[in-house]
Amino acid sequence: MVRAVLFDLDDTLFDHRGCARDALAAIHQVHQGLRAMPFDELERTHAGFLEDLHRDVMLGRVPIDVARVERFRRLLDAAGIAPSMPLAAELASTYRETYLTRRRAVAGAAPLLAAVRQRAKVGIVSNNLLDEQQEKLSICGLDRLVDVLVVSEEAGVSKPDPAIFQMALDRLGVGATDTVMVGDSWAADVIGARAAGIRAIWFNPAGEAAPEPGSVAEIAALEPIDSVLRVIFDAHRD
């Protein structure tokens, strides 16, 4: 019996990738040098810098405001533009302002959480800052549908470390074998959940090839709700 369902937040319930794409489109237009860089290349390059610096922020090595400016200094350099801290700060501000206005849930997130919560407890396990994730949940109207939020900043460990999953289990008062984890990152969510003894479901909207084909259930979207619920709850009976 599934007593709890854990979800990743960014790019599982919250559309971080879409918000980032909108914000990048805004800065793509404000500098001639950036406009010369193909948008898909800009997006890939930005995502790499974001991932690297996000790790440093989570480990307390770099303040988040410093990391945001440094990300765009690196992006300017990658685009062949002489890096300028004032310009990097301006781009970081434009990006952040646009990102905040575009915040939204992944399609189907709220109805799915509401349906899951009728049958099990709901937890969020996320590698991010507590205030940032609380605000996302509130903006998207998901906070009322979540029983427990565990983030790496507060936990002191990040996914895929099984300790962060265990913290969520302890707070929910459930065991690993009674729990399911749904997330988009194979490395963080699938591997981490399995290391903690939790059945994992890979959220794979891009249709990427699984690193271990057939080893875990997959979903490509959060709707139709009934189909996702079957994967979460019925597969546990097999």
Secondary structure as UniProt FT lines:
FT   STRAND          4..7
FT   TURN            11..13
FT   HELIX           16..28
FT   TURN            29..30
FT   HELIX           32..35
FT   HELIX           39..58
FT   TURN            59..60
FT   HELIX           64..78
FT   TURN            79..80
FT   HELIX           85..102
FT   TURN            107..108
FT   HELIX           109..117
FT   TURN            118..119
FT   STRAND          121..126
FT   HELIX           130..139
FT   TURN            140..141
FT   HELIX           143..145
FT   STRAND          148..151
FT   HELIX           152..155
FT   TURN            159..160
FT   HELIX           162..172
FT   HELIX           176..178
FT   STRAND          179..183
FT   HELIX           186..190
FT   HELIX           191..195
FT   TURN            196..197
FT   STRAND          199..203
FT   TURN            205..206
FT   TURN            213..214
FT   STRAND          217..219
FT   HELIX           225..229
FT   HELIX           230..234
FT   HELIX           235..237
//
